Amino acid sequence: MPELPEVETVRLGLHRGVAGRTVGQVTVTHPRAVRRHEAGGDDFAARLTGRTVLAARRRGKYLWLPLDSGDALTGHLGMSGQLLVVPGDSPLQKHLHVRLRFADGGRELRFVDQRTFGGLLVVPGGEPVPPLIAHIARDPLDPEFDDDAFVARLRTRRTGIKRALLDQTLVSGLGNIYADETLWRARLHGERPTDRLSRPAARRLLAHARDVLSAAVEQGGTSFDALYVSAEGVSGLFEQSLNAYGREGEPCNRCGAPIRRESFMNRSSFSCPRCQPRPRAV
């Protein structure tokens, strides 16, 4: 599942490619791509046609394009969704499900989704945040992120740190990859209880999360899967900078101990057994 750096990379490409342009024609070729738009594909197309895209926005892993009508085109990439800005004469992709052509005849926006877990819909209220995603917390790179509130809420939780970092109502944008990388930098095991974190430790954790996310954005995110690409179709390079995630058995870049993999919420967690010891039972 794409996390904040991957989605932010897509957002930047969308802003460069479609902001300020007017939609001329919309084609929906797979109903699952607009299944969350309850009025159906024809209404989806009608609410976009003739509208001007004002910008490209993101909250956590969710993207939206505010329109001059006051609506917003929103989307979630799911496991394999791609929003691509490509020349209009480019070959049609095998899994192309939604196609937006613009009145200026330039590059077009295509939604391609091999596994059809992602989707698009048009909702009212594009600014500042569509109501559909208003419950999603701000992410650590958001200029309005409240550090004090995050630290206070984190320390009142009675759960493990990693579960807290994955809670999108507490902090958004951190998925499995970047939670593991943040915890490695903070020298904390994911099962460390949040209510046993000191305020300084919680602030250091947040600072490490920002550093990890910022570095990943600079490198275009992590592309374990060839389907994770920018709006221009370019893969991210942060995989080469990972210290924990996906490195089972490889030496820790800090102490040399073999990175371990542990089962976690039907997925895997990666950490250093020496730098990130499991918490002692109370």
NUGU-837396 format. One record per residue (C-alpha): residue in one letter; chain; z, y negated, x. Coordinates in Angstrom, 3 decimals. Each point is the difference from the previous one (the first is absolute). Example, Ala and Ser with C-alpha at 12.3 -4.5 7.8 and 13.67 -1.06 7.14 Angstrom:
BEGIN
SITE   residu   chaine          Z          Y          X
SITE        a        A      7.800      4.500     12.300
SITE        s        A     -0.660     -3.440      1.370
END
This chain:
BEGIN
SITE   residu   chaine          Z          Y          X
SITE        m        A      0.000      0.000      0.000
SITE        p        A     -0.943     -3.391      1.475
SITE        e        A      3.005     -2.149      0.890
SITE        l        A      0.369     -3.751      0.484
SITE        p        A     -2.038     -0.350      3.221
SITE        e        A     -2.947      1.918     -1.431
SITE        v        A      0.082     -1.926     -3.287
SITE        e        A      0.432     -3.337      1.789
SITE        t        A     -3.032      0.824      2.141
SITE        v        A     -1.996      0.628     -3.177
SITE        r        A      1.335     -3.220     -1.558
SITE        l        A     -1.142     -2.079      2.967
SITE        g        A     -3.487      1.479     -0.250
SITE        l        A     -0.133     -0.610     -3.746
SITE        h        A      1.074     -3.613      0.422
SITE        r        A     -2.736     -0.551      2.564
SITE        g        A     -2.588      1.837     -2.074
SITE        v        A      0.512     -0.961     -3.658
SITE        a        A      2.312     -3.026     -0.373
SITE        g        A     -1.816     -2.922     -1.637
SITE        r        A     -2.851      2.162     -1.316
SITE        t        A     -1.004      0.593     -3.632
SITE        v        A     -0.478      3.514     -1.380
SITE        g        A     -3.507      0.509     -1.353
SITE        q        A     -0.019      3.650     -1.073
SITE        v        A      2.529      2.848     -0.236
SITE        t        A     -0.892      3.696     -0.105
SITE        v        A      2.586      2.736     -0.665
SITE        t        A     -1.318      3.445      0.842
SITE        h        A      3.212      2.064     -0.274
SITE        p        A      2.502     -0.529     -2.849
SITE        r        A      2.993      1.120      2.065
SITE        a        A     -0.443     -3.025      2.242
SITE        v        A      0.926     -2.288     -2.929
SITE        r        A      2.244      2.394     -1.945
SITE        r        A      2.923     -2.436      0.220
SITE        h        A     -2.109     -2.672     -1.711
SITE        e        A      0.874      1.126     -3.524
SITE        a        A     -2.821     -1.901     -1.727
SITE        g        A     -2.568      2.057      1.909
SITE        g        A     -2.796     -0.506      2.474
SITE        d        A     -2.107     -2.355     -2.137
SITE        d        A      2.924     -2.391     -0.479
SITE        f        A      0.830      0.283      3.713
SITE        a        A     -3.539     -1.093      0.887
SITE        a        A     -0.082     -2.771     -2.626
SITE        r        A      3.236     -1.581      1.279
SITE        l        A     -1.396     -0.160      3.538
SITE        t        A     -3.578     -1.077     -0.601
SITE        g        A     -0.464     -3.734      0.518
SITE        r        A      3.460     -0.460      1.482
SITE        t        A      0.635     -1.510      3.425
SITE        v        A      2.321      1.749      2.453
SITE        l        A      2.551     -2.528      1.264
SITE        a        A      1.630      1.976      2.815
SITE        a        A      1.249      3.424      1.076
SITE        r        A      3.742      0.632     -0.326
SITE        r        A      2.390      2.836      0.791
SITE        r        A      3.532      1.054     -0.909
SITE        g        A      1.098      3.033      1.974
SITE        k        A     -2.755      2.605     -0.406
SITE        y        A     -1.552     -1.673     -3.054
SITE        l        A     -3.051     -2.255      0.103
SITE        w        A     -1.290     -2.505     -2.514
SITE        l        A     -2.775     -2.565     -0.238
SITE        p        A      1.015     -3.005     -2.156
SITE        l        A     -2.880     -1.270     -2.139
SITE        d        A     -0.845     -3.437     -1.364
SITE        s        A      0.665      1.364     -3.522
SITE        g        A      3.698      0.455      0.776
SITE        d        A     -0.449      3.781      0.118
SITE        a        A      0.116      2.128      3.125
SITE        l        A     -1.915      3.003      1.230
SITE        t        A      2.742      2.293      1.285
SITE        g        A     -0.211      3.250      1.837
SITE        h        A      1.800      2.784      1.779
SITE        l        A     -1.842      1.964      2.663
SITE        g        A      1.816      3.281     -0.702
SITE        m        A     -0.667      2.736      2.546
SITE        s        A     -3.616     -0.760      0.797
SITE        g        A     -1.088     -3.232     -1.690
SITE        q        A     -2.188     -2.444      1.892
SITE        l        A     -0.919     -3.570     -0.936
SITE        l        A     -3.099     -0.739      2.036
SITE        v        A     -1.953     -3.248      0.353
SITE        v        A     -3.515      1.092      0.941
SITE        p        A     -3.612     -1.241     -0.146
SITE        g        A     -1.560      0.544     -3.395
SITE        d        A     -2.743      2.191      1.421
SITE        s        A      2.458      2.412      1.655
SITE        p        A     -0.364      3.657     -1.053
SITE        l        A      2.223      0.879     -2.967
SITE        q        A      3.055      1.970      1.094
SITE        k        A      0.479      3.492     -1.446
SITE        h        A      3.319     -0.937     -1.607
SITE        l        A     -0.905     -3.522     -1.111
SITE        h        A      1.799     -0.668     -3.313
SITE        v        A     -0.073     -3.782     -0.542
SITE        r        A     -2.587     -2.498      1.259
SITE        l        A      0.311     -3.794     -0.195
SITE        r        A     -3.107     -2.032      0.760
SITE        f        A      0.318     -3.750      0.421
SITE        a        A     -2.077     -2.838     -1.384
SITE        d        A     -0.947     -1.219      3.481
SITE        g        A     -1.765      3.285      0.769
SITE        g        A      1.998      0.548      3.204
SITE        r        A      2.248      2.872      0.980
SITE        e        A      1.526      1.973     -2.857
SITE        l        A      3.402      1.555     -0.604
SITE        r        A      0.175      3.769     -0.463
SITE        f        A      2.937      2.218     -0.954
SITE        v        A     -0.466      3.454      1.525
SITE        d        A      2.587      2.721     -0.630
SITE        q        A     -0.547      3.631      0.968
SITE        r        A      3.221      1.364     -1.524
SITE        t        A      0.080     -2.399     -2.995
SITE        f        A      3.751     -0.675      0.274
SITE        g        A     -0.559     -3.746      0.366
SITE        g        A     -1.304     -2.368     -2.625
SITE        l        A     -0.826     -3.526     -1.159
SITE        l        A      0.899     -2.017     -3.085
SITE        v        A     -0.098     -3.589     -1.228
SITE        v        A      3.349     -1.469     -1.075
SITE        p        A      1.145     -3.414     -1.208
SITE        g        A      1.901     -2.244      2.384
SITE        g        A     -1.498      0.018      3.464
SITE        e        A      2.316     -2.624      1.470
SITE        p        A      2.473      0.158      1.540
SITE        v        A      0.337      3.756     -0.635
SITE        p        A     -1.451      2.105     -2.846
SITE        p        A      2.798      1.208     -2.339
SITE        l        A     -1.130      3.572      0.652
SITE        i        A      1.362     -0.134      3.558
SITE        a        A      2.717     -2.637     -0.359
SITE        h        A      2.679      2.690      0.468
SITE        i        A     -1.239      0.750      3.516
SITE        a        A      2.209     -1.648      2.622
SITE        r        A     -1.391     -2.353      2.619
SITE        d        A     -0.847      1.513      3.362
SITE        p        A      1.500     -0.994      3.381
SITE        l        A     -3.114     -1.980      0.949
SITE        d        A      0.157     -2.147     -3.144
SITE        p        A      1.066     -3.560      0.927
SITE        e        A      2.313     -0.019     -3.035
SITE        f        A      1.731      3.285      0.825
SITE        d        A      3.777     -0.533     -0.303
SITE        d        A      1.657      1.582      3.049
SITE        d        A      3.552     -0.612     -1.209
SITE        a        A     -0.662      1.540     -3.404
SITE        f        A     -1.646      3.040      1.597
SITE        v        A      2.928      0.593      2.362
SITE        a        A      2.524     -0.345     -2.820
SITE        r        A     -1.859      2.328     -2.348
SITE        l        A     -0.675      2.553      2.739
SITE        r        A      3.688      0.247      0.914
SITE        t        A      1.072      0.522     -3.620
SITE        r        A     -2.300      3.007     -0.432
SITE        r        A      1.461      3.474      0.357
SITE        t        A     -2.972      1.805      1.476
SITE        g        A     -1.695      0.722      3.306
SITE        i        A     -1.758     -2.824      1.825
SITE        k        A     -3.446      1.538     -0.275
SITE        r        A      0.285      0.481     -3.768
SITE        a        A      0.995     -3.648     -0.265
SITE        l        A     -2.961     -1.157      2.095
SITE        l        A     -2.356      1.908     -2.313
SITE        d        A      1.500     -1.577     -3.132
SITE        q        A     -2.648     -2.509     -1.092
SITE        t        A      2.522     -1.886     -2.157
SITE        l        A      2.026     -0.777      3.148
SITE        v        A     -2.768     -0.660      2.525
SITE        s        A     -3.703      0.697     -0.366
SITE        g        A     -2.740      1.077      2.343
SITE        l        A      1.916      2.571      2.042
SITE        g        A     -1.226      3.534     -0.553
SITE        n        A      0.692      3.163      1.954
SITE        i        A     -1.838     -1.010      3.178
SITE        y        A      1.512     -3.435      0.485
SITE        a        A      3.478      1.019     -1.140
SITE        d        A      0.065      2.630      2.761
SITE        e        A     -1.303     -2.502      2.551
SITE        t        A      2.593     -2.588     -1.063
SITE        l        A      2.848      2.505      0.246
SITE        w        A     -1.175      1.150      3.436
SITE        r        A      0.086     -3.575      1.278
SITE        a        A      3.429     -0.537     -1.573
SITE        r        A      1.333      3.286      1.479
SITE        l        A      1.174      1.084     -3.450
SITE        h        A     -0.357      3.335     -1.758
SITE        g        A     -1.449     -0.244     -3.494
SITE        e        A      3.047      1.667     -1.555
SITE        r        A      2.376     -2.636      1.353
SITE        p        A      1.885     -1.307     -3.075
SITE        t        A     -0.952     -3.540     -0.920
SITE        d        A      3.572     -0.931     -0.916
SITE        r        A      1.081      0.812      3.585
SITE        l        A     -2.448     -2.500      1.521
SITE        s        A      1.507     -3.215      1.327
SITE        r        A     -1.677     -3.269     -0.913
SITE        p        A     -1.282     -0.494      3.587
SITE        a        A     -1.430      3.530     -0.012
SITE        a        A     -1.713     -0.613     -3.336
SITE        r        A     -1.519     -3.202      1.341
SITE        r        A     -1.236      1.788      3.115
SITE        l        A     -1.547      2.669     -2.226
SITE        l        A     -1.849     -2.676     -1.963
SITE        a        A     -1.193     -1.650      3.223
SITE        h        A     -1.371      3.334      1.226
SITE        a        A     -1.785      0.522     -3.323
SITE        r        A     -1.678     -3.384      0.393
SITE        d        A     -1.034      0.782      3.570
SITE        v        A     -1.485      3.365     -0.984
SITE        l        A     -1.902     -1.383     -2.988
SITE        s        A     -1.289     -3.009      1.936
SITE        a        A     -1.237      2.157      2.872
SITE        a        A     -1.697      2.399     -2.423
SITE        v        A     -1.730     -2.842     -1.857
SITE        e        A     -1.315     -1.362      3.313
SITE        q        A     -1.594      3.400      0.683
SITE        g        A     -1.412      0.482     -3.493
SITE        g        A      2.574      2.540     -1.139
SITE        t        A      0.118      3.754      0.602
SITE        s        A     -3.058      2.138     -0.747
SITE        f        A      1.135      3.640      0.079
SITE        d        A     -2.579      0.557     -2.733
SITE        a        A     -3.578     -1.231      0.427
SITE        l        A      0.246     -1.319     -3.570
SITE        y        A      2.468     -2.726      1.036
SITE        v        A     -2.231     -2.891      1.020
SITE        s        A     -0.174     -3.767     -0.331
SITE        a        A     -2.233     -1.760     -2.529
SITE        e        A     -2.648     -0.022      2.728
SITE        g        A      0.347      3.779      0.533
SITE        v        A      1.911     -0.192      3.321
SITE        s        A      2.783      2.474      0.825
SITE        g        A      3.423     -1.151      1.201
SITE        l        A      1.316      0.693      3.496
SITE        f        A      3.800      0.015     -0.401
SITE        e        A      0.056      3.813      0.175
SITE        q        A     -0.258     -0.435      3.756
SITE        s        A      3.272     -1.990      0.034
SITE        l        A      2.200      2.335     -2.063
SITE        n        A      3.304      0.959      1.615
SITE        a        A      1.305      2.510     -2.555
SITE        y        A     -2.207      0.725     -2.991
SITE        g        A     -2.234      3.053      0.425
SITE        r        A      1.200      0.666      3.571
SITE        e        A      1.993      3.214     -0.500
SITE        g        A      0.743      1.669      3.339
SITE        e        A     -1.353     -2.890      2.065
SITE        p        A      2.385     -1.821      2.373
SITE        c        A      1.797     -3.053     -1.329
SITE        n        A     -1.471     -3.107      1.578
SITE        r        A      3.523     -1.266      0.653
SITE        c        A      2.046      2.985      1.233
SITE        g        A     -2.419      2.927      0.344
SITE        a        A      1.649      2.325     -2.545
SITE        p        A     -2.482      1.897     -2.224
SITE        i        A     -0.589     -1.788     -3.320
SITE        r        A      1.307      2.064     -2.921
SITE        r        A     -1.405      0.419     -3.485
SITE        e        A      2.309      0.419     -2.991
SITE        s        A     -0.734      0.603     -3.666
SITE        f        A      0.556     -3.097     -2.129
SITE        m        A     -0.794     -0.539     -3.700
SITE        n        A     -2.932      2.463     -0.004
SITE        r        A     -1.396     -1.561      3.150
SITE        s        A      1.007     -0.193      3.669
SITE        s        A      2.154     -2.315      2.076
SITE        f        A     -0.455     -0.391      3.744
SITE        s        A      2.733     -1.192      2.344
SITE        c        A      1.505      0.424      3.459
SITE        p        A      3.008      2.377      0.044
SITE        r        A      1.527     -1.852      2.944
SITE        c        A     -0.680     -3.645     -0.939
SITE        q        A      0.518      0.578     -3.722
SITE        p        A      2.831      2.528     -0.398
SITE        r        A      0.795      1.264     -3.481
SITE        p        A      2.997     -1.799     -1.522
SITE        r        A      3.345      1.757      0.098
SITE        a        A      1.414      1.195     -3.275
SITE        v        A      2.809     -2.238     -1.313
END
